[in-house]
Amino acid sequence: MPTATLVDEFESHRPHLLSVAYRLTGSVSDAEDAVQESWLRLDDADAANIRDLRPWLTTVVGRICLDRLRSAAVRREQYVGQWLPEPIVTGLSPSAEPDPLEAVVRDEDNRLAALIVLDTLTPAQRVAFVLHDGFGVPFDEVAGILGIETPAARQLASRARKAAAATTPAVPDEEHALAVQRLLEALAAGDLDAVVAALHPDALVIGDANGTTSTAVNVIRGADKFARFFLGLIERYGPAVFTVMQPVLVNGQLGFFSAALTGDEAHRSSPPRVGGFTVRDGLVYAAYDIANPEKFGGIRLPGLPS
């Protein structure tokens, strides 16, 4: 196959491969690196003998991501506080130039809530479940990637499937947006009762900063504690936080991106942060406060480096 033709065919599969790699790793940077590495392996392979390029590349990406998952598990042992997936942050309107990441987050399986559940799996469970259930890779090929027997691969996927069943289903975008807007308006008004009313009774806050700035080190549970936590942040940083808050799509649904905020005599400075949400029963069920700058590689907003 001529090189130019091979490049074109590979590029036609890039959005699919990014989706595979992102769901496997929960990291935009790892996903992009894995896709690029799969191209290098393809370039070194005998492409003429590859009967179907898409499943071949999917398997290659799976092997690469397994190694990255194992490395991430080691990094998490030294991580300060909670670990969240790296969010994909895009504008409310599609970008002028097509971005493969926008295609990735159209898939409900790449919502933050779903990825957080995948983060509870072992690397082998995640690879078995995502590749087979998510992308139709046969169990014998999954077993080959993992270096185990086929029945063991089936068992890993079964265990992962039971864990994934706990994922809060994604609600329609309009329902999600209405619930988030109601919460943000209540926070802006500083009304504790209104904030609590906008929250699911079992609401929780998960922060991810790796010790770089203030956030929830432990998971905060319950609507009242959730409300007091966010109202406390607003008091700490001042009402100006709302002037740097920009509505965006976080993994395909309404959230916010806040630029850095310079403090004054009465208020602290605040670094950039991403806020994502999960909605249940028309109320905000979870808020994800992501302030670790190492997890900003998936921000695709005009005027910001990508």
C-alpha positions as CSV (number, residue, x, y, z in Angstrom):
1,M,0.0,0.0,0.0
2,P,1.5,3.4,-0.9
3,T,2.5,5.5,2.1
4,A,0.1,8.4,1.2
5,T,-2.8,5.9,1.0
6,L,-1.8,4.3,4.3
7,V,-1.6,7.7,6.0
8,D,-5.1,8.6,4.8
9,E,-6.6,5.3,6.0
10,F,-4.9,5.6,9.4
11,E,-6.2,9.2,9.8
12,S,-9.8,7.9,9.0
13,H,-9.5,5.7,12.1
14,R,-7.9,8.3,14.4
15,P,-11.2,9.4,16.1
16,H,-12.0,5.7,16.8
17,L,-8.5,5.0,18.1
18,L,-8.6,8.1,20.3
19,S,-11.9,7.0,21.8
20,V,-10.5,3.5,22.5
21,A,-7.3,4.9,24.1
22,Y,-9.1,7.6,26.1
23,R,-11.7,5.1,27.5
24,L,-8.8,2.7,28.4
25,T,-6.6,5.3,30.1
26,G,-8.8,8.3,31.1
27,S,-6.0,10.5,29.9
28,V,-6.0,12.7,26.8
29,S,-2.2,12.9,26.7
30,D,-1.8,9.1,27.1
31,A,-4.5,8.5,24.5
32,E,-2.9,10.8,21.9
33,D,0.5,9.3,22.6
34,A,-0.9,5.8,22.2
35,V,-2.5,6.6,18.9
36,Q,0.7,8.2,17.6
37,E,2.7,5.1,18.7
38,S,0.2,2.9,16.9
39,W,1.1,4.7,13.7
40,L,4.8,4.1,14.3
41,R,4.1,0.4,14.7
42,L,2.0,0.4,11.6
43,D,4.7,2.1,9.7
44,D,7.1,-0.6,10.7
45,A,4.7,-3.4,9.9
46,D,4.0,-5.1,6.6
47,A,0.7,-3.3,6.0
48,A,0.0,-5.4,2.9
49,N,-0.5,-8.4,5.1
50,I,-3.0,-6.7,7.4
51,R,-6.4,-7.8,6.2
52,D,-8.5,-5.3,8.3
53,L,-6.7,-2.3,9.6
54,R,-9.2,-1.0,12.1
55,P,-9.2,-4.1,14.4
56,W,-5.5,-4.5,14.0
57,L,-4.9,-0.9,15.2
58,T,-7.5,-1.3,18.0
59,T,-5.5,-4.3,19.3
60,V,-2.2,-2.4,19.0
61,V,-3.7,0.6,20.9
62,G,-5.0,-1.9,23.6
63,R,-1.5,-3.2,24.1
64,I,0.1,0.2,24.4
65,C,-2.6,1.4,26.8
66,L,-2.2,-1.6,29.1
67,D,1.4,-0.5,29.7
68,R,0.2,3.1,30.4
69,L,-2.4,1.9,32.8
70,R,0.1,0.0,34.8
71,S,2.4,3.0,34.9
72,A,-0.6,5.2,36.1
73,A,-1.4,2.7,38.9
74,V,2.2,3.2,40.2
75,R,1.8,7.0,40.0
76,R,-1.5,6.9,41.9
77,E,0.3,5.4,44.9
78,Q,2.0,8.7,45.5
79,Y,-0.9,10.9,44.5
80,V,-2.2,13.5,47.0
81,G,-6.0,13.2,47.4
82,Q,-8.5,11.9,44.8
83,W,-7.6,10.9,41.2
84,L,-10.0,11.9,38.5
85,P,-9.9,11.3,34.7
86,E,-8.3,14.0,32.6
87,P,-11.3,16.0,31.3
88,I,-12.0,16.9,27.7
89,V,-13.1,20.5,27.7
90,T,-14.6,22.1,24.5
91,G,-16.6,25.1,23.6
92,L,-20.4,25.2,23.6
93,S,-20.3,25.3,19.8
94,P,-18.3,23.0,17.5
95,S,-14.9,24.3,16.6
96,A,-14.3,25.8,13.2
97,E,-11.9,23.0,12.4
98,P,-12.9,19.4,13.2
99,D,-11.3,18.1,16.4
100,P,-11.1,14.3,16.9
101,L,-11.7,14.9,20.7
102,E,-15.1,16.4,19.9
103,A,-16.0,13.1,18.3
104,V,-14.7,11.2,21.4
105,V,-17.0,12.9,23.8
106,R,-20.1,12.4,21.7
107,D,-20.0,8.9,23.2
108,E,-21.9,8.6,26.5
109,D,-19.4,6.0,27.6
110,N,-16.8,8.8,27.8
111,R,-18.8,10.9,30.3
112,L,-16.8,11.6,33.5
113,A,-19.1,9.4,35.7
114,A,-18.4,6.3,33.5
115,L,-14.7,6.9,33.4
116,I,-14.5,7.3,37.2
117,V,-16.0,3.8,37.5
118,L,-13.5,2.5,35.1
119,D,-10.8,4.0,37.3
120,T,-11.8,1.6,40.0
121,L,-10.9,-1.5,37.9
122,T,-7.5,-3.2,37.6
123,P,-5.6,-2.5,34.4
124,A,-6.4,-6.0,33.2
125,Q,-10.1,-5.7,34.0
126,R,-10.4,-2.4,32.3
127,V,-8.7,-3.6,29.1
128,A,-10.8,-6.8,29.0
129,F,-14.1,-4.9,29.5
130,V,-13.5,-1.9,27.4
131,L,-12.0,-3.7,24.4
132,H,-14.6,-6.5,24.4
133,D,-17.8,-4.8,25.6
134,G,-17.0,-1.4,24.2
135,F,-15.3,-2.1,20.9
136,G,-16.1,-5.8,20.1
137,V,-12.6,-7.2,20.3
138,P,-12.9,-11.0,20.5
139,F,-11.9,-12.5,23.9
140,D,-9.1,-14.6,22.3
141,E,-7.5,-11.4,21.1
142,V,-8.0,-9.7,24.5
143,A,-6.4,-12.7,26.1
144,G,-3.4,-12.3,23.8
145,I,-3.0,-8.7,24.8
146,L,-3.1,-9.6,28.5
147,G,-1.0,-12.7,28.2
148,I,-3.7,-15.0,29.7
149,E,-6.1,-17.7,28.7
150,T,-9.4,-16.8,27.0
151,P,-11.6,-18.0,30.0
152,A,-9.6,-15.7,32.3
153,A,-10.2,-12.8,30.0
154,R,-13.9,-13.5,30.1
155,Q,-13.8,-13.6,33.8
156,L,-12.0,-10.3,34.0
157,A,-14.6,-8.6,31.8
158,S,-17.5,-10.1,33.8
159,R,-16.1,-8.7,37.0
160,A,-15.6,-5.3,35.4
161,R,-19.1,-5.4,33.9
162,K,-20.6,-5.8,37.4
163,A,-18.6,-2.7,38.6
164,A,-19.6,-0.7,35.6
165,A,-23.3,-1.3,36.3
166,A,-22.9,1.1,39.2
167,T,-22.3,4.1,36.8
168,T,-24.9,6.8,37.0
169,P,-26.5,6.9,33.6
170,A,-26.0,10.1,31.6
171,V,-29.2,12.1,31.3
172,P,-30.1,14.1,28.2
173,D,-28.0,17.2,27.6
174,E,-30.9,19.6,28.2
175,E,-31.8,18.0,31.6
176,H,-28.2,18.1,32.6
177,A,-27.8,21.7,31.6
178,L,-30.9,22.9,33.5
179,A,-29.8,21.2,36.7
180,V,-26.3,22.6,36.5
181,Q,-27.5,26.1,35.6
182,R,-29.9,26.0,38.6
183,L,-27.0,25.1,40.9
184,L,-24.7,27.8,39.6
185,E,-27.4,30.4,39.9
186,A,-27.9,29.4,43.6
187,L,-24.2,29.5,44.3
188,A,-23.9,33.0,42.7
189,A,-26.7,34.2,44.9
190,G,-25.0,32.7,48.0
191,D,-28.3,31.1,49.0
192,L,-27.6,28.0,51.1
193,D,-31.1,26.7,51.0
194,A,-31.3,27.2,47.2
195,V,-28.0,25.4,46.7
196,V,-29.2,22.4,48.8
197,A,-32.5,22.3,46.8
198,A,-30.5,22.1,43.6
199,L,-28.6,19.0,44.8
200,H,-29.5,15.3,45.0
201,P,-29.7,14.2,48.7
202,D,-26.7,11.9,48.1
203,A,-24.7,14.6,46.3
204,L,-20.9,14.3,46.4
205,V,-17.8,16.4,45.6
206,I,-14.6,14.9,44.3
207,G,-11.6,17.2,44.0
208,D,-8.4,16.5,42.1
209,A,-5.4,18.8,42.6
210,N,-2.5,16.5,43.7
211,G,-1.7,19.0,46.4
212,T,-1.2,21.9,44.0
213,T,-4.0,24.0,45.4
214,S,-7.0,23.9,47.8
215,T,-9.8,21.4,46.9
216,A,-11.6,18.5,48.6
217,V,-8.8,16.0,49.6
218,N,-11.4,13.4,50.6
219,V,-14.8,12.8,48.9
220,I,-17.5,15.1,50.4
221,R,-20.9,13.4,50.7
222,G,-24.3,14.9,51.3
223,A,-26.1,17.9,49.9
224,D,-25.5,20.1,53.0
225,K,-21.8,19.5,53.1
226,F,-21.6,19.9,49.3
227,A,-23.3,23.3,49.5
228,R,-21.2,24.5,52.4
229,F,-18.0,23.4,50.6
230,F,-18.7,25.4,47.5
231,L,-20.0,28.4,49.3
232,G,-16.9,28.3,51.4
233,L,-14.7,28.4,48.2
234,I,-16.6,31.4,46.9
235,E,-16.1,33.2,50.3
236,R,-12.4,32.3,50.2
237,Y,-11.8,33.5,46.6
238,G,-14.5,36.2,46.5
239,P,-17.4,36.8,44.1
240,A,-15.0,37.5,41.3
241,V,-14.7,33.8,40.8
242,F,-17.9,34.2,38.6
243,T,-16.2,36.7,36.4
244,V,-13.6,34.2,35.3
245,M,-16.0,31.3,35.0
246,Q,-16.7,30.2,31.4
247,P,-19.5,27.8,30.5
248,V,-18.0,24.9,28.5
249,L,-18.7,21.3,27.7
250,V,-16.8,18.9,30.0
251,N,-16.8,15.5,28.3
252,G,-19.7,16.5,26.2
253,Q,-22.0,18.1,28.9
254,L,-22.3,21.5,30.5
255,G,-19.6,22.4,33.0
256,F,-17.3,25.3,33.5
257,F,-13.7,26.4,33.0
258,S,-12.3,29.0,35.4
259,A,-9.2,31.0,34.4
260,A,-6.7,32.0,37.1
261,L,-7.9,34.6,39.5
262,T,-5.6,37.1,41.2
263,G,-6.5,37.6,44.8
264,D,-6.5,40.8,46.9
265,E,-6.2,41.7,50.6
266,A,-9.4,39.9,51.4
267,H,-9.3,37.0,49.1
268,R,-6.9,34.3,47.9
269,S,-5.7,33.8,44.4
270,S,-7.1,30.8,42.5
271,P,-5.5,28.8,39.8
272,P,-7.3,27.6,36.7
273,R,-9.8,24.8,37.3
274,V,-12.3,22.7,35.5
275,G,-15.7,21.9,36.9
276,G,-17.7,18.9,35.7
277,F,-21.0,17.5,36.9
278,T,-23.2,14.4,37.0
279,V,-27.0,14.8,37.2
280,R,-29.5,12.3,38.7
281,D,-33.3,12.7,39.0
282,G,-33.1,16.3,37.6
283,L,-30.6,17.3,40.4
284,V,-26.9,17.7,40.5
285,Y,-25.5,14.4,42.0
286,A,-21.8,14.9,41.7
287,A,-19.3,17.8,41.1
288,Y,-15.8,17.2,40.0
289,D,-13.3,20.0,40.8
290,I,-10.2,19.4,38.7
291,A,-7.3,21.8,39.5
292,N,-4.3,19.7,38.8
293,P,-2.5,21.5,35.9
294,E,-1.1,18.1,34.7
295,K,-4.7,17.2,33.8
296,F,-5.4,20.1,31.5
297,G,-4.1,18.5,28.3
298,G,-7.7,18.0,27.0
299,I,-8.7,21.7,27.2
300,R,-9.6,22.8,23.7
301,L,-10.8,26.4,24.0
302,P,-10.2,29.4,21.8
303,G,-7.2,31.4,23.1
304,L,-5.9,28.6,25.2
305,P,-2.9,26.4,24.1
306,S,-3.9,22.8,23.4
